[in-house]
Amino acid sequence: MMQIHFIAIGGSAMHSLALAMHRMGHKITGSDDIIFNPSKTNLELAGLLPQTLGWYPEKLNSKIDVVILGMHASSDNPELIHAQSLGLKIQSYPQFLKAMCLEKSTVVIAGSHGKTSITAMILHVLNYHKVATDYMVGATVPAVPETLSLSNENDFVLLEGDEYLSSAIDSKPKFLWYKPEIALISGIAWDHVNVFPTFEDYISQFEKFIFSIVEGGVLIYNDQDLILKSLVENCNHPIKKIPYQIPKHTIENGTTFLNNSEGIFPLSVFGSHNLMNISGAQWIAQLMGVDASDFYEAIPSFTGAAKRLEQIAKGKTSILFKDFAHSPSKVKASNEAVKKQFSNHKIEVCLELHTYSSLDKNFIEEYKDTLNCSDEATIFYDLEALKIKDKGPIDHNIIKKAFNHKSLNIITEATALQEKLLNQDYSKRVLVMMSSGSFGDLDWEKLKQVVTIS
């Protein structure tokens, strides 16, 4: 049994790891200055919720085996400084996670987009066939109770691999800690401009990831991404490289069907990006012991990971989707998918600029034409969020020029956004809400009601 202290225990990934370690019998303590649900409720039910919010260096002592530092904690965090003065072992989330899985075959799903969906697809298929595995995924998956599960029994660990930095004192991208035997890269599109100021910087992280794969290992990659294809094919690392492409399919009456040698399979998800994800997921599932026929038996019942083009309301002729898409490549892929699937509807998209990258005046040009498949588009950004990120307001003309959309609304007040969305007719309309944020604490239940009655 270890005694583990979590600095910033309230994060989505951090609290899941704390719960997993608690279930395995380790003694857990933690701190945070703000904790939202569902983390708050989950920690409370397990008896791990800090009694008071804030940072308390006195919680740390020489009996602690390891301190896990979350991304929410800064380098001048008082608990971190005290842990350093005591000479305690301090690890980032991915560093600790890898240390817990040294005896397992590691599978990592990486890429600028699609990694959560691909990981979720694989987990769905494994769960469908009652194949146990350890895992970490970035969103809730139907029928899979946790976003992270660790054990002493399973041979494989399946990890969603993020290219963002590991912690405030660990500048290594998270996925470089994992050193997988099996890996997948779904595509490369510039993101995290606050950390990787040039596209070349960003690409180099994926090159390092490829070289982090164990010699003799396997890399599955999307060869329809020309940047990724070039990177992989020009890499001399001694691994097996397996490309995948978009599979044959048809769309009939709003349902997408896969067509292959195993048969014709109706899908619960849609869009070229999801079809591509399915191709990659099938290869990984096969390498983890699930053959093609069993994969295609299971995949029709996959309804998607939470907030990944998730249908949250539907009326007679109206549909409301919630989508985590925020980077240019994700925004474009989701827009194209919705337009193709619902060609007889008016498509309305509301995109919140919330991340450091999307709020950067130079990076915003990467969004050119990403919303062009929508009939109407609204850009929302919260002026308070800009202050927190130490950024000033963005000239509306810069935004309009960057997106190059024929009908673009720009809103910066949460009340004005809510008023617009709650006072319009949704007949024969699909509304897609895209963000990694909260749209200024939008009242989702009222929006669902308005959409449902149309």
N, C-alpha and C positions, 0 to 999 in steps of 0.2 A: 504494500500500500504506500502511495506517495501522498505528500501534503503539497497541494498545488494552489497557488494564488493567481487569480486572473485580474489584471489591470485593464479595465474597460470590459467588464463581464457582460454588459448589456447588449453588445453587438449581435447581429444575427448569427454569424458564424461562431463567435466567441461563446455565446450562451449555449449553443448546441454542443460545443466541445466540452464545456463545463458539465452539462447534463450527462453526456456520454461517460466522462471520467467518474462522475458521481455514481452512475449505475454500475460501473466496474469496481466500485468499492473504495475509490480514492477519497481523501479528505479535501474538500473544496472550500475556498474562501474567495471573495472577490469584491471589487469596488467599481463604481462608475458615477459620473456626475449627472447622467440622464439616461433613463431606461424606458423605452416604449413597449407597448404590446406588439406581438405576442410574447416577446422576451420576458417582460415583467411578470406576466401570469405564469409562464412556464417555470421561471426561476422560483417564484413564490410557492408553487405546488410542490417543488422539490426541496423546499426549505433552504434555498440558496440565494434568495433575494437579499441584497444588503439592507440592513435595518435603516440606515440613513444614506442619502446620496452624498457623494463627495469623495475626496481622496484622503486616506488616513494612513500615513506612514507607519503608525504604531501597529497596524495589522501584520507587518512583516517582521520576521525574526529568523534566527539561524536554523530553526527546525523546518523551514520550508524547503522542499526539495527542488522545486522549479517555479519560476514566475513566468507566466505567459502574458506577453505584451500585445494588446490589440491595436489596430490602426487608429482607433479613436483617441488614443493617448499620445500626447506630444512628448518630445524629448526632454522637456523640463517638468514633466509630471512629478509631483513630490514623492509618490510611492516608488516610481522608477528610480529616482535619485537615491532614495533610502536603500532600495534593493541593491543598487550598484555599490553603495558605501559598505554594505554588509558582505559583499562578494558573493551574492546569491547567483545561481544559474538563471539566466534570463533568456527566454527563447520566444521567437515569433510563433504565431499560430501554425504556419506551414512547417516550420522547423520542428516543432513539437509533434505535429501530426505524423510527419515522416518517421520520427524517432519511435513512435508507437507502432509503426507498421514495417519495421525492418525485416521481419521474417516472412512477409507476404509478397506476392507478385503484384506489382503496382501498375495500374492502368490510369492514364491521365488524358482527359479530354480538354484540349486547349483551342484557342482561336479568338479572334476579335468578336465574333458573333456566333450564336448557335450552341455554345458549349453547355449551357444549362439544359437546353432542350434535348441535345444528344444524350447527355448523362441521364436525364429523366427517362428517355425512351429505353435506354439499356436497362435501367432499374425496373421499369414497368415490365419488360419482357422477362427479366430474371425472376421478378416477383410472381408473374403469371405462371411460370413453370416451377415455382418454389425452389429456385436456385439461390442459396444464401451467399451474400457477399458483404464485406465491409464497404462503406461508401461515404462520400461527402458531395452534396449537390447544393447549388445556390438558390433553389426555390422548392416549395412544397410540391410533391408529386402524389397524385391520387393513389390510394391504396398502399403508399409507403409512409409509415407513421412519423418518421423523423427526417431531418435534412442531413443528419450525420449519424452513423452507426459504426461502432467499433466492437470487436470481440477478440477472444483468444483462439477461436476455432477456425474461422474462415481463411481460405488460401489466398483469395484475391482482395484487394482494396481498389475501389473505383473512385477516382478523385476528379472533380472539376478543377481545372488548372487555370488560375488567374495570373495575368502578366503584371498586375499592379504590385507595388512595393510591399514587402512583408511587414514592416513596422517602422516606427519613427527612428529606430536605431539600426535597422536592417534594410538596406537599400536594394537587396537582391529581390528580383521578381519572385512572387510566391511559387510559381511553377518550377523554378530552378532548384527548389529543395527536394522535389519528389523523385527524381532519377528513375523514371519508369522503364519497365520491360516492354510495355505496350503503350503506344501513344496515338492520339489523333489530333490533327490540326484542321479546323473547319474553314479557315480563311484569315486573311490579314487585311485590316482596314484601320488606318491611323486612329488612335484613341489615347486618352490620358495625356493630353498635350501639356498639362502642368508638370508632368514627370518626364515625358519624352518629347522635347520641344521640336524635334524634326522627325519626319517619317523614317529617315534612315536610322535614327536612334531606336525607334519603335520596332522596325524590322529586325534589327540586330538582336533583340530580346528573343525572338522566335528562332533565330539561328542558334543562339546559345541553348535554347530549349532542345532543339534537334540534337545537338551534341551532348546534351545531358541524358539522352536515352541510352540505356545500357548497351554496350557493344553486343551485336547479335540480336538485338531487340527488333521490334516492328513499329513502323510509322504508317498510319493510315492518313491519307491527305486528299483534300478536295483539289483535283487537278484542273477544275474549271476556274479556279482563282489563279490568274496568270502570275501574280507576284509570288504566291505560295508555291506554285508549280516550278517556277524558276529557282526559287530558294532551295527546294527539296532536291531537284534534279541536279543541281550544281554542288550539292553537299557531298563530301567524300567520307562521311562518317560511316563505319561498317555496320549498317542496319539494313533490314529488309524494308522496302518502300512500296506500299500498295495504294494506288490511286482509286478514287471513287468519283462517280458522276451522278447527275440527276437521272432517276430511273424513268422508264416508260410509264405513262399514266394518261388518263382521260378524266374529263370533268363532265358529269351528267347531273342535271337538276340540282346543282349546288353541292354535289358530293364528288370528291376526288377518288379515283380508283387506281390502284397500282396494277400494272400488267407485267407479269414476268413468268418464267418457266414453272413457278410453283402454283400459278393460278391468277385470278383476278380478285383483288382485295379492296373493299371500301374503307376509306380512312375517316377518322373523326377529326383530323387536323387538315390543313390545306396550305397552299402556297409553295412556290418553287423552293424556298429556303427550307421548309419542313420536309419536302421530298428529298432534298439533298441531305438533310440531317438523317433521314431514315436510312439512306445508303451507307453513310458512315457508321451509324449505330449497328447496322446488320453485321458489318465486318468485325466490330469490337465484340458484339455478342457471340459471334462464331468463335473468336479467339478465346472467349471465356467459357466455351463449352456448349453453346446453344446453336444447333444447326439451322440452316436457312428455312426449312419447312416449319420448324417450331417458332422461329422469329416471326414469320409472316402469319402464323396462326394468332400470335399475341398482339401484333402491332395495330390491327384495326380498332382495338378497344382503348388505345392510348388517346387521351383527350387533351394532353398538353400539360406543361408545367405551369404553376400559378403565375399569372400576370404575363404569360407569353402568348399574346393574341388570345387571351382568355375571354370567352363569351360570358358576361355577367348579367345580362338582361336581354329579353327578347319579347317583342310584341307581335301583333299579327303581321305587320310589314316592316318592323323596325328591329335593329340589333345594336347592342352596346358591347364593345370590346375594350378590355383593359390590357395595355401592352407595355412591357418594360422597355421597349425600344427607345433609345435616346441617341446613340451614335449614328452618323449618317448612313452607314451601310445597313443597320438594323431598321432605321426609319424607312429607307427606300424599299427594302425587302418586304416589310409589312404592308406598306401602301400598295405595292404591286400585287401582293397576294390577295388582299381584300378586294381590289378592283377586279381582278380576274375571277374571283369566286362569286362576287355579287355584282355582276355587270349590269343588272337591271335596276340597281338601287343608286341613289345619290350617296356619294361617299364624302363624309365630313371627318376631318382629322383635327384633333387638338393636341399640339405638341408643347410640352413644358421644357424650356431650356433650364436645366437644373445643375448639370455637372460643370466642373471647371472647364472642360473642353468646350462644351456647347455655349458657354458664356464668354468665351475668348473671342475678341473682335477679329482676330486673324483666322482662327480655326473655323469660324462660322461659315466661311466661304465653302467649306467642304460639304455643306448641306445643299448646294445648288441642285435643283431639279428633283430632290428627294421626295417632294410632296406632289409632284405633278400628276400622279394618278388619282388625286383627290379632287372632288368638285369644289369643295370649300375647305379652307385651312385656317386654323387659328394658332398663333404663336403666343404662349403665355410664359412670362417670367416674373418672379416675385421680387420686388425691389428690396425686401428684407433679406432674401437669400443672397442677393448681390452684396449687401453690406457684410454679411457673415463671411463671404468669400473675398472680401476686401476688393470689390469691383464696383465701378460706377455704371450708371444706366447706359444702355446701348442705343445709339441713334436708330430710330425706326427705319430710316432710309437704308441704313447698312443692312438691317435684317431683311427688308424687302428685296434689295438687290441680291443678297446672298442666296435666298431661297428661290427667287425667280419664279414665283407662283402667281397666276393670273388673278386669284381672289384670296388675298392674305389679310387676315385680321391680326392685330397685335394688341394684347391686353397685359397690363402690368399690375392690376388690382384684383385680388382674389374675389372680392364681392362682385365686381363687374363681370368676371368670368362666370361665376355661379348664376348671376342674373341672366346672362346670355343663354347658357345651357339649359336653364330650367324654364325658359319662356319661348321655346320654339317647337314647331311641329316636326315630329320624327317619322311621319308616314313615308314609307318606301325609302328610308334613310338608314345608313349604317354609320354609327358614330364610333370612332376609334380614339381612345384617350391614351396618349403615349407619354410616359415619363418614368424616371427612377425616383421622382419626388412625390409630393402629395397634392399638387395643384392648389396650394394654399389652404389645405384642410377642406377640400371640397366635400359637400354633403352627398356621398355616394348613394345613400338610400333614397333620397329625394330624386336624384338623377335617374336611378333605376325605375322608379315609379313613373316618371314622365315618359321615359322611353317605352315602357311596357304597355302603356295605354294607347300607343299609336298603332 
